[in-house]
């Protein structure tokens, strides 16, 4: 019987892991759905190997004191979407704080987790940005599901294709939207969605370095490096730095 694409990918990954001198055990959240998380993991064939507790040689090595740009270049997935979003925001004449929010709004999707990515992304950057920026990143997760014609924002056609015409946001999302609609920073968040919607163009190339000054002025880079500054979100940056650590 022919292998499925998932089985082929797992077989290739297993072959690569066998070549490592450390054992890698995936966290439950990486595999839930593909396997029943209630079931015990299959026994590991250690063959005298130790478990991964540091740098995974399959990944590019991060600097000792990683910066935000290091994560964009060495740990995040393709960033064309957020780069185009940030450039569009600049062209539309919004404040630098909103440009930064557009640059950061999907970093959880790019480097950590997709579900509730606005909330995860806001937590990642909260210690390092203005409160207005993190609030806007958190709530763009909610506002994107609700049109606002006064800002020229329509419900995305892509969501109909992705989720179906009958999709309705869950009650907690609707309640979060109601609260955000009355918040003093509603416009800041709404402008992320406005610049998010039209930011996909495979023919446009934007360089990360275009935003060096904006990041320098509005992102508080810790001198110890992201992940090593004892901030409330440092552990999240360490997880992205070393995603295959056993503990």
N, C-alpha and C positions, 0 to 999 in steps of 0.2 A: 504494500500500500504506500502511495506517495506521501511524503511529509507535507504538512501544511506550512505556510510561510512562518507562522509562529514557531512551529517545531524546528524548522531550519534555523531560525534566528537563535533559538535556545541552544541548539546543538553547536552552532558556531561560537556562541558565548561560552558554553561549557568547555569547548576545545581551547579557547583563549585562556580561560581561568585555570585550566590544567597546567598551562605553561608558567603560571605565576608561582612564586615561592611562598605565597600566602593564600589562605583559604578565604573566599569571599562568600558571605551569606547575605542575601538581599533582605532588606527590611520588609515587613509584612505589607506595608502600604504600596510597595512597588509591584507586588504580585497578586493582591486581592482582586478577585474577579477572574483572573487567569487560573487561580487555584483557590480552594476553599481555605480561608485563613484559620479555620478551626482545626484543620488537620495538622498533625505534626510534620515538620520538615523531614525530607528524606535524609537518611544518615550520610554524613560527610565522610568521604574517603580521604582521611588526613595524610596518610603515608608519611607521617613525621613532620608535616608542615604546620606552621603556626597560623593563627588567624590574622586577617588584615586589621592593623591598628594605626595606620598612618597613610602616607602617600600611596596611591594606586598607580603603578607605573604605566597603566594603560591610558592615563590622563596626563596632559601637560602639567608640569610642576608649577605651582603657584609661588610667587615671591614670599619671603618671610613675613612681610608686612603688606598684604594685598590691598590694593585700592579698588574703588568702584570700577574703574576702567579695566583693571586686571580681571575682574569677574566677567565683564562683557566680552573680553577677548579670549579667556581661558576656560570659562565654565558655562556661560550662557549659550543657549541655542541661537539660531539666526535672529539678528536684531534689526533687520531692515524695517520692519513694521514700526517699532517705537522710534527709530531714527527719523523715518519719514513723518511720523506724527509730530515729533518735536520740531522738525524744520517747518512743517505746515503751520504749527502754532506760532513760530517766529514770523512767518510771512503774514499771518493774520494779525500781527501786532499786539499779541497778548503779553502779559508781564513775564519776566524771567522765571518766576516761581511756577507759573503754569507750564512754561516750556519744560522746566525740570520735571514736573509731574507727568507730562506727556512722555518724556524720555524714560521715566521709571515705572509707568503704570502697569506694565505687563511683565515685570522682571520675575515674578513668581512663576508664570507660565514658562518663561525662558530658562529658569534655573532650578525651580523647586517643585511646584505642584500646580495643576490646572484648576481643580475645584476650589471655589471661593478665592480665586487668585487675587482679587482686590484686597481682601482682608489680610491674606498672607503677605502680599507686597507692601501694604501699609505697615505691618509689623516689622518687616525687614528694615525699612528706612526710617521709622519713627524717631529713633534717637539722633538722627543725623540731618533731618530737614525741619523746616518750619511746620508747625502743627497744621496749618492750613493745607500744606502739600500732602501730608500723610492722610488727612481727613478726605481730601479729594480723591486720592488713589483708592482708599478703602471704598468710597461710595460710588466710584465709576462702575464698580461691579454691579450695582443696583440700577443706576440711572440708564445704563445702556439698553435696558429692556423697556424703557418708557419714552415715547416721543415727546418732544417739546417744540412746537412749531414756532414759538417766539424766538428760539435760537436756531431755527432751521434744521432741527434734528428730527429725522424720521426713523421709525423702527427699521432696522437694517433688513434688506431683502435676503442677505446671507443667512440671517437667523431663521427665516422661513425655510430656506433650503436645508439648514443644519438641524433644526429642531422640530420642523413641521408647522403648518399653519395654525394648528389648534393648541400649540404650546402656550401655557399660562404660567407666569412666575409663581413660585411657591408663596404661601401666605407670609412667611417671614421676610421675603424679598419685598412684597407689596407694602408691608408695614415699614420696612427700612426706607423705602422710597417716600412714603408719606412723611416720615420724619425729616429726611434729607431735603424734601421740597420746601420745608419751612425753615431750613437752616441758613445762617448768615453766609455760609460758604457754598451755597448751592451753585452759584454761577461758576465758581472756580472748578467745581466738579463737572458741571455740564459742559464747560469748554474742553475738558479732556475728551468727552464723548463726541463733541462736534469735530475735533481735530483727529479723533480716532477713526471715524467712519470713512473718511476719504483718503486714508493714509496707505493704502495698498497699491503699489505700482512697481512691478518687477523691473521696469526699465529705468527707474530712478535710483541713483546711488548716493547715499549720504554717508559721510565719514564721521565716526564717533568723535574725532578730534574737533569737529565744528562746535562742540558743546563744552570744550575744556573750560572756557571762562565762566559759563553759566554754572557748571558743576563746582568750579572753584569758589564761586561766590555764595552758593546756596546749599552745598552738600558738605557737612562737617566731617571730613575724612579723619578718623582717629589715628593718632600718631603710631599706635601699636599695630595698626592694620585691622581691617574688617574681620571680625571673628575673635580678636584677641584683646579687646578693650573692655571686657566685663560689662558691656551694655546689655539691656534686657533682650536684645535680639542677636547678640554675638554668637550664640549657639547655632542660630539658623545659618549664618554665614559660614561657620565652621562645617556644618553639614554639607553645604554646597562645595566647600573646599575639599572635604574628604568624605564623599558620599557613600563609600563602601566600607567604612570602619565597622568593626564588629560591635563595639560598645562606645 
